[in-house]
Amino acid sequence: MNKNNRKGEALKGLLSQNIRRFRELSGFSQEELAEKAGISLPFLGALERGEKWPSPSTLAGIAHGLDVNPHDLIKPEDTFSQEITKIAGKLIKDINTAVNQAAKAVNNSAAGHGNAKKTD
């Protein structure tokens, strides 16, 4: 393998790791991200395994679906940043779950009060 092929494979590997990392941080399944990015689920899977390379427009669609800049998908992360990212991702997921549960409780409570019959 020549030098350019090795660099290309390394970049493809970095892209695949970053897509998966940002997807997991966002709390998306592969199916959800594929839908947001406008690509097929098998293609997203191949990207995350480092088997395929996206076109620039597909890369932009994935970045948009993840709410990141396209260049973030090919930017290396150091080990410390990866650990912080994992912790932040878990916190975000926990916060989203708590907010969703609170919203359901408020909605259920409001629905219960709205259905009560008025008596004079």
Biopython code that builds the backbone (N, CA, C, O; Angstrom):
import numpy as np
from Bio.PDB.StructureBuilder import StructureBuilder

atoms = [
    (1, "MET", "N", (0.857, -1.179, 0.000)),
    (1, "MET", "CA", (0.000, 0.000, 0.000)),
    (1, "MET", "C", (0.898, 1.236, 0.000)),
    (1, "MET", "O", (1.818, 1.346, 0.810)),
    (2, "ASN", "N", (0.622, 2.157, -0.912)),
    (2, "ASN", "CA", (1.460, 3.355, -0.965)),
    (2, "ASN", "C", (1.049, 4.350, 0.108)),
    (2, "ASN", "O", (0.038, 4.182, 0.789)),
    (3, "LYS", "N", (1.859, 5.386, 0.237)),
    (3, "LYS", "CA", (1.672, 6.393, 1.289)),
    (3, "LYS", "C", (0.308, 7.067, 1.204)),
    (3, "LYS", "O", (-0.341, 7.270, 2.230)),
    (4, "ASN", "N", (-0.138, 7.419, -0.007)),
    (4, "ASN", "CA", (-1.441, 8.084, -0.171)),
    (4, "ASN", "C", (-2.592, 7.167, 0.208)),
    (4, "ASN", "O", (-3.568, 7.615, 0.809)),
    (5, "ASN", "N", (-2.488, 5.886, -0.136)),
    (5, "ASN", "CA", (-3.543, 4.943, 0.237)),
    (5, "ASN", "C", (-3.643, 4.808, 1.753)),
    (5, "ASN", "O", (-4.742, 4.739, 2.304)),
    (6, "ARG", "N", (-2.488, 4.771, 2.428)),
    (6, "ARG", "CA", (-2.492, 4.672, 3.901)),
    (6, "ARG", "C", (-3.137, 5.902, 4.520)),
    (6, "ARG", "O", (-3.911, 5.790, 5.471)),
    (7, "LYS", "N", (-2.819, 7.083, 3.981)),
    (7, "LYS", "CA", (-3.423, 8.311, 4.495)),
    (7, "LYS", "C", (-4.930, 8.316, 4.245)),
    (7, "LYS", "O", (-5.705, 8.733, 5.106)),
    (8, "GLY", "N", (-5.336, 7.860, 3.082)),
    (8, "GLY", "CA", (-6.766, 7.791, 2.756)),
    (8, "GLY", "C", (-7.504, 6.841, 3.681)),
    (8, "GLY", "O", (-8.605, 7.147, 4.140)),
    (9, "GLU", "N", (-6.906, 5.693, 3.956)),
    (9, "GLU", "CA", (-7.520, 4.723, 4.861)),
    (9, "GLU", "C", (-7.593, 5.272, 6.283)),
    (9, "GLU", "O", (-8.578, 5.056, 6.990)),
    (10, "ALA", "N", (-6.545, 5.984, 6.698)),
    (10, "ALA", "CA", (-6.543, 6.582, 8.035)),
    (10, "ALA", "C", (-7.651, 7.637, 8.149)),
    (10, "ALA", "O", (-8.334, 7.717, 9.170)),
    (11, "LEU", "N", (-7.822, 8.438, 7.102)),
    (11, "LEU", "CA", (-8.868, 9.454, 7.099)),
    (11, "LEU", "C", (-10.253, 8.806, 7.104)),
    (11, "LEU", "O", (-11.160, 9.273, 7.793)),
    (12, "LYS", "N", (-10.409, 7.743, 6.343)),
    (12, "LYS", "CA", (-11.679, 7.026, 6.309)),
    (12, "LYS", "C", (-11.994, 6.451, 7.695)),
    (12, "LYS", "O", (-13.140, 6.485, 8.143)),
    (13, "GLY", "N", (-10.971, 5.926, 8.365)),
    (13, "GLY", "CA", (-11.151, 5.396, 9.710)),
    (13, "GLY", "C", (-11.533, 6.480, 10.700)),
    (13, "GLY", "O", (-12.395, 6.272, 11.554)),
    (14, "LEU", "N", (-10.901, 7.626, 10.590)),
    (14, "LEU", "CA", (-11.209, 8.759, 11.459)),
    (14, "LEU", "C", (-12.648, 9.229, 11.232)),
    (14, "LEU", "O", (-13.382, 9.496, 12.183)),
    (15, "LEU", "N", (-13.033, 9.325, 9.975)),
    (15, "LEU", "CA", (-14.402, 9.726, 9.640)),
    (15, "LEU", "C", (-15.408, 8.747, 10.233)),
    (15, "LEU", "O", (-16.401, 9.160, 10.832)),
    (16, "SER", "N", (-15.155, 7.460, 10.069)),
    (16, "SER", "CA", (-16.103, 6.465, 10.573)),
    (16, "SER", "C", (-16.219, 6.540, 12.093)),
    (16, "SER", "O", (-17.324, 6.450, 12.628)),
    (17, "GLN", "N", (-15.112, 6.703, 12.789)),
    (17, "GLN", "CA", (-15.147, 6.829, 14.251)),
    (17, "GLN", "C", (-15.915, 8.077, 14.679)),
    (17, "GLN", "O", (-16.708, 8.027, 15.619)),
    (18, "ASN", "N", (-15.684, 9.187, 13.999)),
    (18, "ASN", "CA", (-16.335, 10.436, 14.373)),
    (18, "ASN", "C", (-17.837, 10.410, 14.087)),
    (18, "ASN", "O", (-18.621, 10.938, 14.875)),
    (19, "ILE", "N", (-18.239, 9.811, 12.988)),
    (19, "ILE", "CA", (-19.678, 9.714, 12.700)),
    (19, "ILE", "C", (-20.356, 8.937, 13.825)),
    (19, "ILE", "O", (-21.381, 9.361, 14.358)),
    (20, "ARG", "N", (-19.771, 7.800, 14.173)),
    (20, "ARG", "CA", (-20.364, 6.973, 15.237)),
    (20, "ARG", "C", (-20.358, 7.729, 16.574)),
    (20, "ARG", "O", (-21.351, 7.718, 17.302)),
    (21, "ARG", "N", (-19.240, 8.379, 16.889)),
    (21, "ARG", "CA", (-19.122, 9.095, 18.162)),
    (21, "ARG", "C", (-20.165, 10.205, 18.265)),
    (21, "ARG", "O", (-20.870, 10.307, 19.270)),
    (22, "PHE", "N", (-20.264, 11.039, 17.224)),
    (22, "PHE", "CA", (-21.246, 12.122, 17.254)),
    (22, "PHE", "C", (-22.677, 11.577, 17.249)),
    (22, "PHE", "O", (-23.561, 12.148, 17.887)),
    (23, "ARG", "N", (-22.904, 10.487, 16.539)),
    (23, "ARG", "CA", (-24.248, 9.886, 16.515)),
    (23, "ARG", "C", (-24.635, 9.416, 17.916)),
    (23, "ARG", "O", (-25.743, 9.679, 18.384)),
    (24, "GLU", "N", (-23.720, 8.724, 18.573)),
    (24, "GLU", "CA", (-24.008, 8.229, 19.921)),
    (24, "GLU", "C", (-24.171, 9.372, 20.912)),
    (24, "GLU", "O", (-25.023, 9.319, 21.799)),
    (25, "LEU", "N", (-23.347, 10.410, 20.756)),
    (25, "LEU", "CA", (-23.492, 11.593, 21.621)),
    (25, "LEU", "C", (-24.859, 12.240, 21.454)),
    (25, "LEU", "O", (-25.443, 12.734, 22.418)),
    (26, "SER", "N", (-25.356, 12.234, 20.244)),
    (26, "SER", "CA", (-26.655, 12.843, 19.953)),
    (26, "SER", "C", (-27.808, 11.952, 20.395)),
    (26, "SER", "O", (-28.960, 12.382, 20.425)),
    (27, "GLY", "N", (-27.490, 10.712, 20.734)),
    (27, "GLY", "CA", (-28.530, 9.780, 21.158)),
    (27, "GLY", "C", (-29.334, 9.207, 20.008)),
    (27, "GLY", "O", (-30.433, 8.691, 20.215)),
    (28, "PHE", "N", (-28.794, 9.292, 18.784)),
    (28, "PHE", "CA", (-29.493, 8.780, 17.615)),
    (28, "PHE", "C", (-29.123, 7.325, 17.354)),
    (28, "PHE", "O", (-27.984, 6.910, 17.573)),
    (29, "SER", "N", (-30.092, 6.567, 16.889)),
    (29, "SER", "CA", (-29.800, 5.248, 16.347)),
    (29, "SER", "C", (-29.245, 5.458, 14.939)),
    (29, "SER", "O", (-29.320, 6.561, 14.398)),
    (30, "GLN", "N", (-28.697, 4.416, 14.356)),
    (30, "GLN", "CA", (-28.238, 4.543, 12.966)),
    (30, "GLN", "C", (-29.415, 4.883, 12.065)),
    (30, "GLN", "O", (-29.288, 5.688, 11.143)),
    (31, "GLU", "N", (-30.551, 4.271, 12.333)),
    (31, "GLU", "CA", (-31.737, 4.521, 11.514)),
    (31, "GLU", "C", (-32.160, 5.991, 11.583)),
    (31, "GLU", "O", (-32.494, 6.590, 10.561)),
    (32, "GLU", "N", (-32.147, 6.568, 12.784)),
    (32, "GLU", "CA", (-32.537, 7.972, 12.938)),
    (32, "GLU", "C", (-31.576, 8.898, 12.200)),
    (32, "GLU", "O", (-32.003, 9.837, 11.527)),
    (33, "LEU", "N", (-30.269, 8.630, 12.329)),
    (33, "LEU", "CA", (-29.308, 9.488, 11.640)),
    (33, "LEU", "C", (-29.416, 9.326, 10.131)),
    (33, "LEU", "O", (-29.344, 10.311, 9.395)),
    (34, "ALA", "N", (-29.586, 8.107, 9.668)),
    (34, "ALA", "CA", (-29.712, 7.881, 8.222)),
    (34, "ALA", "C", (-30.886, 8.690, 7.669)),
    (34, "ALA", "O", (-30.783, 9.302, 6.606)),
    (35, "GLU", "N", (-31.998, 8.685, 8.402)),
    (35, "GLU", "CA", (-33.171, 9.447, 7.959)),
    (35, "GLU", "C", (-32.873, 10.942, 7.947)),
    (35, "GLU", "O", (-33.198, 11.631, 6.981)),
    (36, "LYS", "N", (-32.251, 11.450, 9.023)),
    (36, "LYS", "CA", (-31.931, 12.879, 9.108)),
    (36, "LYS", "C", (-30.957, 13.301, 8.009)),
    (36, "LYS", "O", (-31.053, 14.409, 7.480)),
    (37, "ALA", "N", (-30.020, 12.416, 7.668)),
    (37, "ALA", "CA", (-28.995, 12.738, 6.676)),
    (37, "ALA", "C", (-29.461, 12.462, 5.252)),
    (37, "ALA", "O", (-28.793, 12.855, 4.295)),
    (38, "GLY", "N", (-30.598, 11.791, 5.102)),
    (38, "GLY", "CA", (-31.107, 11.483, 3.769)),
    (38, "GLY", "C", (-30.317, 10.400, 3.051)),
    (38, "GLY", "O", (-30.168, 10.432, 1.829)),
    (39, "ILE", "N", (-29.806, 9.430, 3.828)),
    (39, "ILE", "CA", (-29.058, 8.319, 3.236)),
    (39, "ILE", "C", (-29.663, 7.004, 3.722)),
    (39, "ILE", "O", (-30.461, 6.981, 4.659)),
    (40, "SER", "N", (-29.274, 5.925, 3.080)),
    (40, "SER", "CA", (-29.813, 4.628, 3.477)),
    (40, "SER", "C", (-29.107, 4.119, 4.733)),
    (40, "SER", "O", (-27.961, 4.473, 5.012)),
    (41, "LEU", "N", (-29.816, 3.288, 5.473)),
    (41, "LEU", "CA", (-29.252, 2.686, 6.674)),
    (41, "LEU", "C", (-28.038, 1.816, 6.342)),
    (41, "LEU", "O", (-27.036, 1.891, 7.054)),
    (42, "PRO", "N", (-28.087, 0.991, 5.286)),
    (42, "PRO", "CA", (-26.891, 0.201, 4.960)),
    (42, "PRO", "C", (-25.670, 1.073, 4.614)),
    (42, "PRO", "O", (-24.537, 0.726, 4.946)),
    (43, "PHE", "N", (-25.918, 2.205, 3.943)),
    (43, "PHE", "CA", (-24.805, 3.081, 3.598)),
    (43, "PHE", "C", (-24.201, 3.705, 4.846)),
    (43, "PHE", "O", (-22.979, 3.794, 4.966)),
    (44, "LEU", "N", (-25.049, 4.139, 5.779)),
    (44, "LEU", "CA", (-24.530, 4.693, 7.034)),
    (44, "LEU", "C", (-23.727, 3.641, 7.782)),
    (44, "LEU", "O", (-22.661, 3.938, 8.320)),
    (45, "GLY", "N", (-24.230, 2.421, 7.819)),
    (45, "GLY", "CA", (-23.494, 1.338, 8.473)),
    (45, "GLY", "C", (-22.124, 1.138, 7.842)),
    (45, "GLY", "O", (-21.130, 0.954, 8.544)),
    (46, "ALA", "N", (-22.076, 1.175, 6.512)),
    (46, "ALA", "CA", (-20.805, 1.016, 5.803)),
    (46, "ALA", "C", (-19.864, 2.180, 6.102)),
    (46, "ALA", "O", (-18.653, 1.984, 6.208)),
    (47, "LEU", "N", (-20.405, 3.381, 6.237)),
    (47, "LEU", "CA", (-19.577, 4.539, 6.602)),
    (47, "LEU", "C", (-18.994, 4.358, 7.997)),
    (47, "LEU", "O", (-17.809, 4.611, 8.219)),
    (48, "GLU", "N", (-19.826, 3.921, 8.933)),
    (48, "GLU", "CA", (-19.358, 3.749, 10.308)),
    (48, "GLU", "C", (-18.351, 2.598, 10.435)),
    (48, "GLU", "O", (-17.544, 2.581, 11.364)),
    (49, "ARG", "N", (-18.397, 1.660, 9.524)),
    (49, "ARG", "CA", (-17.411, 0.564, 9.523)),
    (49, "ARG", "C", (-16.159, 0.916, 8.719)),
    (49, "ARG", "O", (-15.205, 0.139, 8.673)),
    (50, "GLY", "N", (-16.167, 2.090, 8.088)),
    (50, "GLY", "CA", (-15.020, 2.515, 7.298)),
    (50, "GLY", "C", (-14.915, 1.828, 5.957)),
    (50, "GLY", "O", (-13.836, 1.769, 5.368)),
    (51, "GLU", "N", (-16.031, 1.307, 5.468)),
    (51, "GLU", "CA", (-16.036, 0.593, 4.189)),
    (51, "GLU", "C", (-16.342, 1.487, 2.996)),
    (51, "GLU", "O", (-15.993, 1.162, 1.861)),
    (52, "LYS", "N", (-16.988, 2.599, 3.253)),
    (52, "LYS", "CA", (-17.390, 3.523, 2.178)),
    (52, "LYS", "C", (-16.897, 4.924, 2.500)),
    (52, "LYS", "O", (-16.523, 5.237, 3.631)),
    (53, "TRP", "N", (-16.910, 5.757, 1.463)),
    (53, "TRP", "CA", (-16.508, 7.159, 1.593)),
    (53, "TRP", "C", (-17.639, 8.008, 1.036)),
    (53, "TRP", "O", (-18.083, 7.759, -0.085)),
    (54, "PRO", "N", (-18.128, 9.015, 1.785)),
    (54, "PRO", "CA", (-19.269, 9.810, 1.310)),
    (54, "PRO", "C", (-18.861, 10.884, 0.309)),
    (54, "PRO", "O", (-17.714, 11.331, 0.279)),
    (55, "SER", "N", (-19.820, 11.279, -0.498)),
    (55, "SER", "CA", (-19.618, 12.440, -1.367)),
    (55, "SER", "C", (-19.644, 13.685, -0.474)),
    (55, "SER", "O", (-20.107, 13.618, 0.664)),
    (56, "PRO", "N", (-19.155, 14.806, -0.977)),
    (56, "PRO", "CA", (-19.214, 16.036, -0.169)),
    (56, "PRO", "C", (-20.632, 16.394, 0.266)),
    (56, "PRO", "O", (-20.828, 16.835, 1.398)),
    (57, "SER", "N", (-21.619, 16.217, -0.602)),
    (57, "SER", "CA", (-22.988, 16.558, -0.217)),
    (57, "SER", "C", (-23.525, 15.595, 0.843)),
    (57, "SER", "O", (-24.284, 16.002, 1.723)),
    (58, "THR", "N", (-23.138, 14.331, 0.764)),
    (58, "THR", "CA", (-23.549, 13.362, 1.783)),
    (58, "THR", "C", (-22.883, 13.683, 3.114)),
    (58, "THR", "O", (-23.517, 13.603, 4.166)),
    (59, "LEU", "N", (-21.602, 14.047, 3.066)),
    (59, "LEU", "CA", (-20.891, 14.433, 4.286)),
    (59, "LEU", "C", (-21.583, 15.637, 4.935)),
    (59, "LEU", "O", (-21.745, 15.683, 6.154)),
    (60, "ALA", "N", (-21.983, 16.600, 4.121)),
    (60, "ALA", "CA", (-22.690, 17.776, 4.638)),
    (60, "ALA", "C", (-24.040, 17.378, 5.238)),
    (60, "ALA", "O", (-24.443, 17.924, 6.266)),
    (61, "GLY", "N", (-24.737, 16.436, 4.610)),
    (61, "GLY", "CA", (-26.017, 15.968, 5.142)),
    (61, "GLY", "C", (-25.868, 15.266, 6.483)),
    (61, "GLY", "O", (-26.686, 15.452, 7.384)),
    (62, "ILE", "N", (-24.828, 14.465, 6.608)),
    (62, "ILE", "CA", (-24.562, 13.777, 7.874)),
    (62, "ILE", "C", (-24.237, 14.807, 8.950)),
    (62, "ILE", "O", (-24.757, 14.735, 10.064)),
    (63, "ALA", "N", (-23.383, 15.757, 8.617)),
    (63, "ALA", "CA", (-23.006, 16.797, 9.583)),
    (63, "ALA", "C", (-24.244, 17.579, 10.012)),
    (63, "ALA", "O", (-24.420, 17.865, 11.196)),
    (64, "HIS", "N", (-25.098, 17.924, 9.056)),
    (64, "HIS", "CA", (-26.326, 18.657, 9.380)),
    (64, "HIS", "C", (-27.211, 17.819, 10.310)),
    (64, "HIS", "O", (-27.762, 18.338, 11.281)),
    (65, "GLY", "N", (-27.342, 16.528, 10.010)),
    (65, "GLY", "CA", (-28.149, 15.644, 10.849)),
    (65, "GLY", "C", (-27.616, 15.534, 12.267)),
    (65, "GLY", "O", (-28.375, 15.339, 13.217)),
    (66, "LEU", "N", (-26.300, 15.662, 12.400)),
    (66, "LEU", "CA", (-25.657, 15.577, 13.717)),
    (66, "LEU", "C", (-25.510, 16.939, 14.380)),
    (66, "LEU", "O", (-25.095, 17.024, 15.536)),
    (67, "ASP", "N", (-25.846, 18.000, 13.662)),
    (67, "ASP", "CA", (-25.715, 19.375, 14.143)),
    (67, "ASP", "C", (-24.256, 19.712, 14.481)),
    (67, "ASP", "O", (-23.960, 20.309, 15.515)),
    (68, "VAL", "N", (-23.359, 19.309, 13.576)),
    (68, "VAL", "CA", (-21.939, 19.641, 13.701)),
    (68, "VAL", "C", (-21.469, 20.203, 12.364)),
    (68, "VAL", "O", (-22.176, 20.106, 11.361)),
    (69, "ASN", "N", (-20.283, 20.786, 12.353)),
    (69, "ASN", "CA", (-19.692, 21.248, 11.104)),
    (69, "ASN", "C", (-19.091, 20.053, 10.370)),
    (69, "ASN", "O", (-18.571, 19.139, 11.011)),
    (70, "PRO", "N", (-19.151, 20.043, 9.039)),
    (70, "PRO", "CA", (-18.579, 18.914, 8.301)),
    (70, "PRO", "C", (-17.120, 18.629, 8.665)),
    (70, "PRO", "O", (-16.714, 17.468, 8.728)),
    (71, "HIS", "N", (-16.326, 19.690, 8.907)),
    (71, "HIS", "CA", (-14.917, 19.449, 9.227)),
    (71, "HIS", "C", (-14.743, 18.752, 10.574)),
    (71, "HIS", "O", (-13.704, 18.139, 10.823)),
    (72, "ASP", "N", (-15.759, 18.840, 11.452)),
    (72, "ASP", "CA", (-15.675, 18.130, 12.728)),
    (72, "ASP", "C", (-15.658, 16.617, 12.529)),
    (72, "ASP", "O", (-15.149, 15.879, 13.373)),
    (73, "LEU", "N", (-16.212, 16.162, 11.414)),
    (73, "LEU", "CA", (-16.272, 14.724, 11.161)),
    (73, "LEU", "C", (-14.933, 14.135, 10.728)),
    (73, "LEU", "O", (-14.755, 12.917, 10.740)),
    (74, "ILE", "N", (-13.998, 14.991, 10.347)),
    (74, "ILE", "CA", (-12.674, 14.469, 9.956)),
    (74, "ILE", "C", (-11.566, 15.020, 10.845)),
    (74, "ILE", "O", (-10.384, 14.904, 10.521)),
    (75, "LYS", "N", (-11.958, 15.622, 11.970)),
    (75, "LYS", "CA", (-10.989, 16.199, 12.889)),
    (75, "LYS", "C", (-10.615, 15.165, 13.947)),
    (75, "LYS", "O", (-11.497, 14.570, 14.566)),
    (76, "PRO", "N", (-9.313, 14.944, 14.161)),
    (76, "PRO", "CA", (-8.907, 13.987, 15.191)),
    (76, "PRO", "C", (-9.244, 14.493, 16.593)),
    (76, "PRO", "O", (-9.264, 15.698, 16.842)),
    (77, "GLU", "N", (-9.503, 13.572, 17.486)),
    (77, "GLU", "CA", (-9.769, 13.884, 18.890)),
    (77, "GLU", "C", (-8.665, 13.245, 19.722)),
    (77, "GLU", "O", (-8.231, 12.132, 19.427)),
    (78, "ASP", "N", (-8.216, 13.930, 20.745)),
    (78, "ASP", "CA", (-7.236, 13.307, 21.628)),
    (78, "ASP", "C", (-7.979, 12.476, 22.678)),
    (78, "ASP", "O", (-9.194, 12.604, 22.824)),
    (79, "THR", "N", (-7.264, 11.642, 23.393)),
    (79, "THR", "CA", (-7.869, 10.715, 24.341)),
    (79, "THR", "C", (-8.650, 11.442, 25.425)),
    (79, "THR", "O", (-9.756, 11.022, 25.764)),
    (80, "PHE", "N", (-8.107, 12.514, 25.974)),
    (80, "PHE", "CA", (-8.797, 13.254, 27.019)),
    (80, "PHE", "C", (-10.119, 13.792, 26.505)),
    (80, "PHE", "O", (-11.142, 13.679, 27.181)),
    (81, "SER", "N", (-10.107, 14.368, 25.329)),
    (81, "SER", "CA", (-11.337, 14.904, 24.750)),
    (81, "SER", "C", (-12.369, 13.804, 24.527)),
    (81, "SER", "O", (-13.567, 14.028, 24.704)),
    (82, "GLN", "N", (-11.911, 12.629, 24.142)),
    (82, "GLN", "CA", (-12.841, 11.516, 23.931)),
    (82, "GLN", "C", (-13.533, 11.128, 25.231)),
    (82, "GLN", "O", (-14.732, 10.853, 25.238)),
    (83, "GLU", "N", (-12.785, 11.107, 26.326)),
    (83, "GLU", "CA", (-13.385, 10.764, 27.620)),
    (83, "GLU", "C", (-14.393, 11.827, 28.049)),
    (83, "GLU", "O", (-15.481, 11.502, 28.524)),
    (84, "ILE", "N", (-14.029, 13.085, 27.882)),
    (84, "ILE", "CA", (-14.949, 14.174, 28.215)),
    (84, "ILE", "C", (-16.202, 14.080, 27.345)),
    (84, "ILE", "O", (-17.317, 14.284, 27.826)),
    (85, "THR", "N", (-16.013, 13.774, 26.077)),
    (85, "THR", "CA", (-17.122, 13.651, 25.147)),
    (85, "THR", "C", (-18.067, 12.528, 25.581)),
    (85, "THR", "O", (-19.286, 12.697, 25.530)),
    (86, "LYS", "N", (-17.525, 11.396, 26.004)),
    (86, "LYS", "CA", (-18.361, 10.282, 26.466)),
    (86, "LYS", "C", (-19.176, 10.695, 27.684)),
    (86, "LYS", "O", (-20.373, 10.421, 27.758)),
    (87, "ILE", "N", (-18.526, 11.351, 28.632)),
    (87, "ILE", "CA", (-19.214, 11.794, 29.849)),
    (87, "ILE", "C", (-20.302, 12.803, 29.498)),
    (87, "ILE", "O", (-21.427, 12.706, 29.987)),
    (88, "ALA", "N", (-19.963, 13.769, 28.655)),
    (88, "ALA", "CA", (-20.929, 14.793, 28.249)),
    (88, "ALA", "C", (-22.110, 14.150, 27.519)),
    (88, "ALA", "O", (-23.260, 14.540, 27.724)),
    (89, "GLY", "N", (-21.823, 13.176, 26.677)),
    (89, "GLY", "CA", (-22.881, 12.489, 25.943)),
    (89, "GLY", "C", (-23.847, 11.779, 26.875)),
    (89, "GLY", "O", (-25.060, 11.827, 26.673)),
    (90, "LYS", "N", (-23.311, 11.121, 27.897)),
    (90, "LYS", "CA", (-24.162, 10.430, 28.860)),
    (90, "LYS", "C", (-25.009, 11.447, 29.630)),
    (90, "LYS", "O", (-26.197, 11.226, 29.862)),
    (91, "LEU", "N", (-24.390, 12.556, 30.022)),
    (91, "LEU", "CA", (-25.142, 13.592, 30.736)),
    (91, "LEU", "C", (-26.266, 14.158, 29.870)),
    (91, "LEU", "O", (-27.386, 14.353, 30.341)),
    (92, "ILE", "N", (-25.960, 14.416, 28.618)),
    (92, "ILE", "CA", (-26.970, 14.957, 27.699)),
    (92, "ILE", "C", (-28.128, 13.981, 27.556)),
    (92, "ILE", "O", (-29.293, 14.375, 27.590)),
    (93, "LYS", "N", (-27.796, 12.704, 27.397)),
    (93, "LYS", "CA", (-28.831, 11.681, 27.266)),
    (93, "LYS", "C", (-29.689, 11.622, 28.525)),
    (93, "LYS", "O", (-30.915, 11.555, 28.436)),
    (94, "ASP", "N", (-29.050, 11.647, 29.710)),
    (94, "ASP", "CA", (-29.785, 11.608, 30.983)),
    (94, "ASP", "C", (-30.668, 12.839, 31.148)),
    (94, "ASP", "O", (-31.807, 12.734, 31.602)),
    (95, "ILE", "N", (-30.142, 14.006, 30.779)),
    (95, "ILE", "CA", (-30.923, 15.245, 30.877)),
    (95, "ILE", "C", (-32.125, 15.186, 29.937)),
    (95, "ILE", "O", (-33.233, 15.560, 30.321)),
    (96, "ASN", "N", (-31.911, 14.721, 28.710)),
    (96, "ASN", "CA", (-33.016, 14.611, 27.751)),
    (96, "ASN", "C", (-34.097, 13.667, 28.272)),
    (96, "ASN", "O", (-35.289, 13.942, 28.128)),
    (97, "THR", "N", (-33.683, 12.560, 28.873)),
    (97, "THR", "CA", (-34.643, 11.607, 29.428)),
    (97, "THR", "C", (-35.441, 12.259, 30.552)),
    (97, "THR", "O", (-36.665, 12.131, 30.604)),
    (98, "ALA", "N", (-34.752, 12.953, 31.447)),
    (98, "ALA", "CA", (-35.424, 13.614, 32.566)),
    (98, "ALA", "C", (-36.398, 14.689, 32.075)),
    (98, "ALA", "O", (-37.511, 14.799, 32.589)),
    (99, "VAL", "N", (-35.986, 15.470, 31.095)),
    (99, "VAL", "CA", (-36.855, 16.519, 30.546)),
    (99, "VAL", "C", (-38.087, 15.899, 29.890)),
    (99, "VAL", "O", (-39.201, 16.390, 30.070)),
    (100, "ASN", "N", (-37.888, 14.827, 29.136)),
    (100, "ASN", "CA", (-39.025, 14.163, 28.485)),
    (100, "ASN", "C", (-39.992, 13.598, 29.514)),
    (100, "ASN", "O", (-41.207, 13.696, 29.341)),
    (101, "GLN", "N", (-39.466, 13.007, 30.585)),
    (101, "GLN", "CA", (-40.327, 12.463, 31.638)),
    (101, "GLN", "C", (-41.095, 13.586, 32.336)),
    (101, "GLN", "O", (-42.285, 13.441, 32.619)),
    (102, "ALA", "N", (-40.429, 14.688, 32.610)),
    (102, "ALA", "CA", (-41.088, 15.826, 33.262)),
    (102, "ALA", "C", (-42.179, 16.398, 32.354)),
    (102, "ALA", "O", (-43.265, 16.734, 32.825)),
    (103, "ALA", "N", (-41.895, 16.508, 31.062)),
    (103, "ALA", "CA", (-42.885, 17.038, 30.120)),
    (103, "ALA", "C", (-44.108, 16.123, 30.057)),
    (103, "ALA", "O", (-45.240, 16.604, 30.005)),
    (104, "LYS", "N", (-43.886, 14.814, 30.062)),
    (104, "LYS", "CA", (-45.016, 13.874, 30.052)),
    (104, "LYS", "C", (-45.843, 14.023, 31.315)),
    (104, "LYS", "O", (-47.072, 14.006, 31.262)),
    (105, "ALA", "N", (-45.173, 14.168, 32.451)),
    (105, "ALA", "CA", (-45.890, 14.321, 33.720)),
    (105, "ALA", "C", (-46.727, 15.595, 33.709)),
    (105, "ALA", "O", (-47.876, 15.587, 34.152)),
    (106, "VAL", "N", (-46.160, 16.685, 33.207)),
    (106, "VAL", "CA", (-46.899, 17.952, 33.131)),
    (106, "VAL", "C", (-48.088, 17.810, 32.188)),
    (106, "VAL", "O", (-49.190, 18.267, 32.493)),
    (107, "ASN", "N", (-47.861, 17.175, 31.044)),
    (107, "ASN", "CA", (-48.950, 16.989, 30.083)),
    (107, "ASN", "C", (-50.057, 16.122, 30.661)),
    (107, "ASN", "O", (-51.240, 16.414, 30.486)),
    (108, "ASN", "N", (-49.671, 15.053, 31.351)),
    (108, "ASN", "CA", (-50.671, 14.173, 31.961)),
    (108, "ASN", "C", (-51.455, 14.914, 33.040)),
    (108, "ASN", "O", (-52.671, 14.757, 33.155)),
    (109, "SER", "N", (-50.756, 15.714, 33.822)),
    (109, "SER", "CA", (-51.409, 16.482, 34.878)),
    (109, "SER", "C", (-52.367, 17.505, 34.279)),
    (109, "SER", "O", (-53.496, 17.658, 34.745)),
    (110, "ALA", "N", (-51.911, 18.199, 33.249)),
    (110, "ALA", "CA", (-52.766, 19.207, 32.594)),
    (110, "ALA", "C", (-53.963, 18.539, 31.936)),
    (110, "ALA", "O", (-55.066, 19.087, 31.963)),
    (111, "ALA", "N", (-53.769, 17.385, 31.356)),
    (111, "ALA", "CA", (-54.879, 16.684, 30.723)),
    (111, "ALA", "C", (-55.888, 16.253, 31.774)),
    (111, "ALA", "O", (-57.093, 16.315, 31.533)),
    (112, "GLY", "N", (-55.419, 15.822, 32.923)),
    (112, "GLY", "CA", (-56.314, 15.430, 34.003)),
    (112, "GLY", "C", (-57.124, 16.587, 34.526)),
    (112, "GLY", "O", (-58.306, 16.430, 34.833)),
    (113, "HIS", "N", (-56.506, 17.749, 34.633)),
    (113, "HIS", "CA", (-57.218, 18.937, 35.111)),
    (113, "HIS", "C", (-58.183, 19.465, 34.071)),
    (113, "HIS", "O", (-59.238, 20.001, 34.412)),
    (114, "GLY", "N", (-57.837, 19.321, 32.833)),
    (114, "GLY", "CA", (-58.697, 19.815, 31.754)),
    (114, "GLY", "C", (-59.932, 18.972, 31.578)),
    (114, "GLY", "O", (-60.950, 19.461, 31.088)),
    (115, "ASN", "N", (-59.866, 17.706, 31.968)),
    (115, "ASN", "CA", (-60.998, 16.811, 31.808)),
    (115, "ASN", "C", (-61.933, 16.799, 33.027)),
    (115, "ASN", "O", (-62.989, 16.167, 32.996)),
    (116, "ALA", "N", (-61.547, 17.486, 34.077)),
    (116, "ALA", "CA", (-62.374, 17.500, 35.282)),
    (116, "ALA", "C", (-63.667, 18.278, 35.003)),
    (116, "ALA", "O", (-63.655, 19.329, 34.361)),
    (117, "LYS", "N", (-64.765, 17.737, 35.499)),
    (117, "LYS", "CA", (-66.054, 18.408, 35.303)),
    (117, "LYS", "C", (-66.225, 19.497, 36.342)),
    (117, "LYS", "O", (-65.868, 19.337, 37.509)),
    (118, "LYS", "N", (-66.772, 20.589, 35.893)),
    (118, "LYS", "CA", (-66.997, 21.722, 36.769)),
    (118, "LYS", "C", (-68.329, 21.515, 37.508)),
    (118, "LYS", "O", (-69.353, 21.207, 36.900)),
    (119, "THR", "N", (-68.285, 21.689, 38.803)),
    (119, "THR", "CA", (-69.524, 21.576, 39.578)),
    (119, "THR", "C", (-69.762, 22.866, 40.328)),
    (119, "THR", "O", (-68.828, 23.483, 40.840)),
    (120, "ASP", "N", (-71.009, 23.266, 40.388)),
    (120, "ASP", "CA", (-71.362, 24.511, 41.099)),
    (120, "ASP", "C", (-72.166, 24.190, 42.322)),
    (120, "ASP", "O", (-72.560, 25.096, 43.056)),
]
sb = StructureBuilder()
sb.init_structure("model")
sb.init_model(0)
sb.init_chain("A")
sb.init_seg("    ")
for serial, (resi, resn, name, xyz) in enumerate(atoms, 1):
    if name == "N":
        sb.init_residue(resn, " ", resi, " ")
    sb.init_atom(name, np.array(xyz, "f"), 0.0, 1.0, " ", f" {name:<3s}", serial, name[0])
structure = sb.get_structure()
